[in-house]
């Protein structure tokens, strides 16, 4: 909400779409990307209500973590799905570039609860339910079914609390174990959910990517691979590495740079080409964005304080819960 407030205080019209669709399908990018582009089309229809001087207002997309799925896939599918939209840039952080890599990164960790939520999202009829439901019905254990049912009913935060340290690749969750990754139905779907594979899905508007090198939720190396793939295919990508942040803290730390990119994209001053840099600081300058946005920075500073250095407080709290559940 602080990030949305920052853009609102600058006078931008902000749309925060329900990009998971009516079934709350978390993670399937080829669903979330088009829904995001449709939401941009919808906002453009409110010309008189919003005071637009044109039916084609300029657009810049912004998303972090789960939101990066919607933003990155919208960027990838923009030319094919909604070429009429005048999108000037895309800012994406903590980018979920490869859900297979993310699965392997998270399985058995403190943040493993994101995985059953993702499986539940992929199982929605609007996503890959027709292909995946027969596989899941065949291999899921009673315990695995109980976790998926919970993920279907509750939000991601609640699933984190009941599945810390859990493994969806264990035979206690489903009978194929790690063989699930090579299942003839599952493997092609995971490949379809990987960004940067198809050259004809390369974004044409400039991209700003930011990621913590020690991100404990979304793999940094996968984001680098995506950056390299897009750059090799002709995209303009500015990639910023946060060397002293975790997944949650980097959402706050990276806001300043992403905010400046959004302004530059609207102004048409983003330089073409690919570049990379590393940020070593893990603090925010209280006046980094000017006096008018001081309340936003103050809110983000409070958030950083609560999270602790590199998300230490968040990780510690979930670790304590994991130990309590285990005992």
C-alpha positions as CSV (number, residue, x, y, z in Angstrom):
1,X,0.0,0.0,0.0
2,X,2.9,2.4,0.6
3,X,4.1,1.8,-2.9
4,X,0.7,2.4,-4.4
5,X,0.5,5.6,-2.2
6,X,3.8,6.8,-3.6
7,X,2.5,6.7,-7.2
8,X,-0.9,8.2,-6.2
9,X,0.8,11.1,-4.4
10,X,2.6,11.9,-7.7
11,X,-0.7,12.2,-9.5
12,X,-0.6,8.9,-11.4
13,X,-3.8,6.9,-12.0
14,X,-3.1,3.5,-10.4
15,X,-4.8,0.3,-11.3
16,X,-4.1,-2.8,-9.1
17,X,-5.8,-5.6,-11.0
18,X,-7.1,-8.9,-9.7
19,X,-4.7,-10.6,-12.1
20,X,-5.3,-14.1,-10.7
21,X,-8.8,-14.1,-12.2
22,X,-12.1,-15.1,-10.7
23,X,-10.7,-18.5,-9.5
24,X,-7.7,-16.9,-7.7
25,X,-5.2,-18.8,-9.8
26,X,-1.8,-18.0,-8.2
27,X,1.3,-18.3,-10.4
28,X,0.2,-19.4,-13.9
29,X,1.8,-16.5,-15.9
30,X,0.1,-17.2,-19.2
31,X,-3.2,-16.5,-17.4
32,X,-2.0,-13.6,-15.3
33,X,-0.3,-11.8,-18.1
34,X,-3.3,-11.5,-20.4
35,X,-5.6,-10.6,-17.4
36,X,-3.2,-7.8,-16.5
37,X,-3.2,-6.5,-20.1
38,X,-7.0,-6.8,-20.1
39,X,-7.1,-4.6,-17.0
40,X,-5.1,-2.0,-18.8
41,X,-7.6,-2.1,-21.7
42,X,-10.4,-1.7,-19.1
43,X,-8.9,1.4,-17.5
44,X,-8.5,3.0,-20.9
45,X,-12.3,2.8,-21.4
46,X,-12.8,5.2,-18.5
47,X,-11.7,8.2,-20.5
48,X,-14.3,10.6,-19.3
49,X,-14.5,9.4,-15.7
50,X,-10.7,9.6,-15.2
51,X,-10.2,12.8,-17.2
52,X,-8.1,11.3,-19.9
53,X,-7.4,13.5,-22.9
54,X,-7.0,10.4,-25.0
55,X,-8.5,6.9,-25.4
56,X,-4.9,5.5,-25.3
57,X,-3.3,6.8,-22.1
58,X,0.4,6.0,-21.5
59,X,1.0,2.9,-19.3
60,X,3.9,1.6,-17.2
61,X,3.6,-1.7,-15.4
62,X,5.0,-2.5,-11.9
63,X,5.1,-5.7,-10.0
64,X,7.1,-7.5,-7.2
65,X,7.3,-11.2,-6.3
66,X,3.9,-12.6,-7.1
67,X,3.1,-9.4,-8.9
68,X,6.3,-9.9,-11.0
69,X,4.5,-12.9,-12.5
70,X,1.7,-10.7,-13.8
71,X,4.0,-7.9,-14.9
72,X,6.7,-10.0,-16.6
73,X,4.2,-12.2,-18.5
74,X,2.2,-9.1,-19.5
75,X,5.5,-7.6,-20.8
76,X,6.2,-10.9,-22.7
77,X,2.8,-11.2,-24.2
78,X,2.1,-7.5,-24.8
79,X,2.9,-7.5,-28.5
80,X,1.0,-10.7,-29.3
81,X,-2.0,-10.1,-27.1
82,X,-2.5,-6.4,-26.8
83,X,-0.3,-4.5,-29.2
84,X,-2.5,-1.5,-29.2
85,X,-1.7,-0.6,-25.6
86,X,1.0,2.2,-25.4
87,X,3.1,0.6,-22.7
88,X,6.3,2.6,-22.1
89,X,8.0,0.3,-19.6
90,X,7.9,-2.5,-17.1
91,X,9.4,-2.6,-13.6
92,X,9.7,-6.0,-12.0
93,X,11.4,-7.1,-8.8
94,X,11.9,-10.5,-7.1
95,X,11.0,-11.9,-10.5
96,X,9.6,-15.4,-10.7
97,X,11.4,-16.3,-13.9
98,X,11.3,-20.0,-13.7
99,X,8.8,-21.8,-11.5
100,X,10.7,-25.1,-11.6
101,X,13.8,-23.3,-10.2
102,X,11.6,-21.6,-7.6
103,X,10.1,-24.9,-6.6
104,X,13.6,-26.4,-6.1
105,X,14.7,-23.3,-4.3
106,X,11.8,-23.3,-1.8
107,X,11.0,-27.0,-1.2
108,X,11.8,-28.0,2.3
109,X,12.5,-24.5,3.4
110,X,10.9,-22.0,5.8
111,X,8.9,-20.5,3.0
112,X,7.8,-23.8,1.4
113,X,4.1,-22.8,1.9
114,X,4.2,-20.9,-1.3
115,X,4.5,-24.2,-3.2
116,X,1.1,-25.7,-2.4
117,X,-0.4,-22.3,-3.1
118,X,1.2,-22.4,-6.5
119,X,0.1,-26.0,-7.2
120,X,-3.4,-25.0,-6.3
121,X,-3.2,-22.1,-8.7
122,X,-2.0,-24.3,-11.5
123,X,-4.9,-26.7,-10.8
124,X,-7.5,-24.1,-11.4
125,X,-9.7,-24.7,-14.5
126,X,-8.7,-21.4,-16.0
127,X,-5.1,-22.5,-15.8
128,X,-4.0,-26.1,-16.3
129,X,-6.7,-28.0,-14.3
130,X,-7.8,-30.2,-17.2
131,X,-4.3,-31.6,-17.7
132,X,-3.1,-31.6,-14.1
133,X,-6.2,-32.8,-12.1
134,X,-6.0,-36.4,-13.3
135,X,-2.2,-36.5,-12.4
136,X,-2.8,-35.1,-8.9
137,X,-5.8,-37.3,-8.2
138,X,-3.6,-40.3,-9.1
139,X,-0.5,-39.5,-7.0
140,X,-1.6,-37.2,-4.1
141,X,-1.5,-38.7,-0.6
142,X,-4.2,-37.9,2.0
143,X,-1.7,-35.5,3.7
144,X,-0.9,-33.8,0.4
145,X,-4.6,-33.5,-0.4
146,X,-5.3,-31.8,3.0
147,X,-2.6,-29.2,2.3
148,X,-3.9,-28.5,-1.2
149,X,-7.4,-28.2,0.2
150,X,-6.1,-25.7,2.8
151,X,-4.3,-23.7,0.1
152,X,-7.5,-23.6,-2.0
153,X,-9.4,-22.0,0.9
154,X,-6.8,-19.7,2.5
155,X,-4.3,-17.0,1.4
156,X,-0.6,-17.5,0.9
157,X,0.3,-16.2,4.3
158,X,-1.8,-18.8,6.1
159,X,-0.3,-21.6,4.0
160,X,3.1,-20.4,5.0
161,X,2.1,-21.0,8.6
162,X,0.9,-24.6,8.2
163,X,3.6,-25.8,5.8
164,X,7.0,-24.4,7.0
165,X,9.8,-26.8,6.0
166,X,7.3,-28.9,4.0
167,X,8.2,-30.7,0.8
168,X,5.9,-31.2,-2.2
169,X,8.6,-33.4,-3.7
170,X,8.4,-35.9,-0.9
171,X,6.5,-39.2,-1.2
172,X,4.6,-38.2,1.9
173,X,3.0,-35.4,-0.2
174,X,2.7,-37.3,-3.6
175,X,3.8,-40.8,-4.6
176,X,6.1,-39.7,-7.5
177,X,8.5,-37.8,-5.2
178,X,11.1,-35.9,-7.2
179,X,10.0,-37.8,-10.3
180,X,7.1,-35.4,-10.4
181,X,9.4,-32.9,-12.2
182,X,9.8,-35.4,-15.1
183,X,6.1,-36.5,-15.3
184,X,5.1,-36.3,-19.0
185,X,2.2,-34.1,-18.2
186,X,3.8,-31.9,-15.6
187,X,7.1,-31.2,-17.3
188,X,5.7,-29.4,-20.4
189,X,3.5,-27.3,-18.2
190,X,6.5,-26.2,-16.1
191,X,8.3,-25.4,-19.3
192,X,5.4,-23.3,-20.5
193,X,5.6,-21.3,-17.2
194,X,9.3,-20.3,-17.9
195,X,10.0,-16.8,-19.0
196,X,12.5,-15.9,-21.7
197,X,12.3,-19.1,-23.6
198,X,10.5,-17.9,-26.8
199,X,12.2,-15.2,-28.8
200,X,8.9,-13.9,-30.1
201,X,7.8,-13.2,-26.5
202,X,10.6,-10.7,-25.8
203,X,9.4,-7.4,-24.4
204,X,9.8,-4.4,-26.6
205,X,9.3,-1.7,-24.0
206,X,12.2,-1.1,-21.6
207,X,12.5,-3.4,-18.5
208,X,13.7,-2.5,-15.0
209,X,14.6,-5.6,-12.9
210,X,15.7,-5.6,-9.3
211,X,16.5,-8.6,-7.2
212,X,18.4,-9.5,-4.0
213,X,21.4,-11.7,-4.6
214,X,20.6,-13.6,-1.4
215,X,16.8,-13.8,-2.1
216,X,15.6,-16.7,0.0
217,X,12.2,-17.0,-1.8
218,X,12.8,-16.4,-5.5
219,X,16.2,-17.6,-7.1
220,X,18.5,-14.8,-8.1
221,X,20.2,-16.9,-10.7
222,X,17.0,-17.5,-12.5
223,X,16.4,-13.8,-12.7
224,X,19.9,-13.3,-14.1
225,X,19.2,-16.0,-16.7
226,X,16.0,-14.2,-17.8
227,X,17.8,-10.9,-18.0
228,X,20.5,-12.5,-20.2
229,X,17.9,-14.2,-22.4
230,X,15.9,-11.0,-22.9
231,X,19.0,-9.0,-23.6
232,X,20.3,-11.6,-26.1
233,X,16.9,-11.3,-27.9
234,X,17.1,-7.5,-28.2
235,X,15.3,-6.2,-25.1
236,X,16.4,-3.2,-23.1
237,X,16.9,-4.3,-19.5
238,X,18.4,-2.4,-16.5
239,X,19.2,-5.0,-13.9
240,X,19.9,-3.9,-10.3
241,X,21.3,-6.4,-7.7
242,X,20.7,-5.7,-4.0
243,X,23.7,-7.3,-2.3
244,X,22.5,-6.7,1.3
245,X,18.8,-7.5,1.2
246,X,16.4,-10.4,1.4
247,X,13.2,-11.0,-0.6
248,X,10.9,-8.9,1.6
249,X,13.3,-6.1,2.4
250,X,14.3,-5.7,-1.2
251,X,10.7,-4.8,-2.1
252,X,11.1,-1.7,0.1
253,X,14.7,-1.1,-0.7
254,X,14.1,-1.3,-4.5
255,X,11.2,1.0,-4.5
256,X,13.3,4.2,-5.0
257,X,15.0,2.9,-8.1
258,X,11.9,1.4,-9.6
259,X,9.9,4.5,-8.9
260,X,12.5,6.6,-10.7
261,X,12.4,4.2,-13.6
262,X,8.6,4.6,-13.8
263,X,8.9,8.4,-14.0
264,X,11.6,8.1,-16.7
265,X,9.5,5.7,-18.7
266,X,6.6,8.0,-18.7
267,X,8.9,10.8,-19.7
268,X,10.4,8.7,-22.5
269,X,13.9,9.2,-21.1
270,X,14.9,5.6,-20.5
271,X,18.2,4.8,-22.3
272,X,18.0,1.8,-24.6
273,X,20.3,-1.2,-24.1
274,X,21.2,-3.5,-21.2
275,X,23.0,-2.6,-18.1
276,X,23.7,-4.0,-14.6
277,X,24.7,-2.5,-11.3
278,X,25.0,-3.6,-7.6
279,X,23.6,-1.7,-4.6
280,X,25.4,-2.4,-1.4
281,X,23.3,-0.2,0.9
282,X,20.5,-1.7,3.0
283,X,19.0,1.5,4.1
284,X,16.7,4.1,2.6
285,X,17.4,7.8,2.4
286,X,14.4,9.5,4.1
287,X,14.3,12.2,1.4
288,X,15.3,10.0,-1.5
289,X,12.2,10.9,-3.4
290,X,11.6,14.4,-2.2
291,X,9.5,15.9,0.6
292,X,6.1,15.1,-0.9
293,X,6.9,11.4,-0.6
294,X,8.4,11.5,2.8
295,X,5.4,9.7,4.4
296,X,5.9,6.8,2.0
297,X,9.6,6.5,2.7
298,X,8.8,6.7,6.5
299,X,6.3,3.8,6.1
300,X,8.9,1.7,4.2
301,X,11.5,2.4,6.8
302,X,9.2,1.2,9.5
303,X,8.5,-2.0,7.4
304,X,12.3,-2.6,7.1
305,X,12.7,-2.2,10.8
306,X,10.0,-4.8,11.5
307,X,11.5,-7.2,9.0
308,X,15.0,-6.9,10.4
309,X,18.3,-7.2,8.6
310,X,17.8,-9.2,5.4
311,X,14.3,-10.4,6.6
312,X,15.8,-11.9,9.7
313,X,12.7,-11.3,11.8
314,X,10.4,-12.8,9.3
315,X,12.6,-15.9,8.9
316,X,13.1,-16.3,12.7
317,X,9.3,-16.1,13.3
318,X,8.6,-18.8,10.7
319,X,11.5,-20.9,12.0
320,X,10.0,-20.8,15.5
321,X,6.7,-21.9,14.1
322,X,8.3,-24.7,12.2
323,X,10.0,-26.0,15.4
324,X,6.7,-25.7,17.3
325,X,4.9,-27.7,14.6
326,X,7.7,-30.3,14.5
327,X,7.5,-30.8,18.3
